[in-house]
Each structure stands twice: as structure tokens, then as C-alpha cells.
Amino acid sequence: MQASLRLKDPIAPQLVALLRQAIAEMELYPGQSLSEKDIAARFGVSRQPVREAFIKLSEAGLVEIRPSRGTYVMKISMREVANARLVREAIESDMAKTAADLIQPGQLAVLRELIDLQKQAADKLDSRSFIKHDEAFHKAIADVIDSDYAWKIVEAARFQTDRVRMLSLPEASPLPRLIRQHEAILHGLETGNGDAASAATRRHLREILIALPRIAAAHPDLFSDSELPEHCRHLVPVDE
């Protein structure tokens, strides 16, 4: 959390955004204790806006406030990750299907460029850069259909999957595999085949179901539960 605060603007919302990003990017680990005093000192603010930020993060399910014991980053829940993935699949697969009928040459060029940037990141084993371009790829498809509301729901669901992605790349989810999946989505869009674009998106977003049990087994201290919910076990794709 190296960013500075804009002291002329409300402090608590800025702290919420910074802490949320730090949790999503695993700078703040699941189960880690958070100190009002330390965070206030780090940013040169009073403890009141930090306390307000903790309350907002608690309401969002990102931290747990334990009276008289402190505040802790919530551990990763396989159930919550699986449910968030389900929401993303439902929305993004429909986005891809709709986008296949609407996408313009310039938008296709943007998607191709993003895949090229993903390949460059993979060659350098730069997972953070890959994730950045991966997010831009999915957002670019959402932009085709101009549905801000749907994307806001996707972004809210992404938090539950982001921490697992930070843990899973590149070991559990090889970057070349993810790139091939993006290329399959792009092929459906390029050919105007909405069903193919939708199916490729569903396959891509189910990739996390392969990685999730492996990551939970490797990092049991970071998870609050250890089994996929029943409703998604039949969705686990065959490992490529």
C-alpha cells in the first residue's frame, strides 16, 4: 500500500479502496491482523477514518471485527469463491454471446493486442502483469455491449476470485492455457459465433475450479473451508 491519500477528499472511502486492493492482491493475507493505529500512522491520518473503513470492509465481508480482540482479514472461503464464479459465468458468458453480434473491428484489435500483452507477460513469468491484461480483456468484452451495471456486478464478484488467482498463477493455472482460452473466446467473437464465444467463456471461468482445491490443500491456513460446494463439483473441467 504505497499510494498516498488525497487529504482534501474524504479519507475513509480512499482507505476502503486501498485496503480492498491490498487484500485482493494478497499484500494483506487471509487471517492477518489489521491495526487501526498502524494504518493511521502509515497514512498520517487519525484513527477515526480507519475505524470507518474497517466497518465498511466488514460489511463487504472482507474483514472480521472481533470485539476486544482486533480486526482480521477474512480467510478465503471455497464456497464464496465458487458462488462468485457462478455469478461471473452467468453474466460474462451472456456478455460474450451478445458481443459477438455487436463487436467492431477496432474492438477486436484491442482484444488481440491484450492477448499479445498476456503472451509477453507469460514469457517473463510476470503474473501481476498478466492479471492486469486479463482483467482488461474481460472488461473490453463488457464494453462492447455497454452494460455498466452488469460489469459492476462482475467486479463485485471478482474479489472472491482475485485472491485465489494471485495464489494459483502460474503453477496451478498455467498461463499458456489461459491464453489459449482467451484466444478461443476471441475466435468466437471474430467469427460472429455467439454460442462459441459463450461456451469458451464458460470453460475459461471454470478453470478456477481446477486450481481451487489444489490451492486450498497447499495453503490450508489461508482458507476457512476446504471443499467445493456440491452444486459446482460436476462443473470441474478436465485438466488440459
Secondary structure, 3 states (H helix, E strand, C coil): CCCCCCCCCCHHHHHHHHHHHHHHCCCCCCCCEECHHHHHHHHCCCHHHHHHHHHHHHHCCCEEEECCCEEEECCECHHHHHHHHHHHHHHHHHHHHHHHHHCCHHHHHHHHHHHHHHHHHHHCCCHHHHHHHHHHHHHHHHHHHCCHHHHHHHHHHHHHHHHHHHHHCCCCCCHHHHHHHHHHHHHHHHCCCHHHHHHHHHHHHCHHHHHHHHHHHHCHHHECCCCCCHHHHCCCCCCC
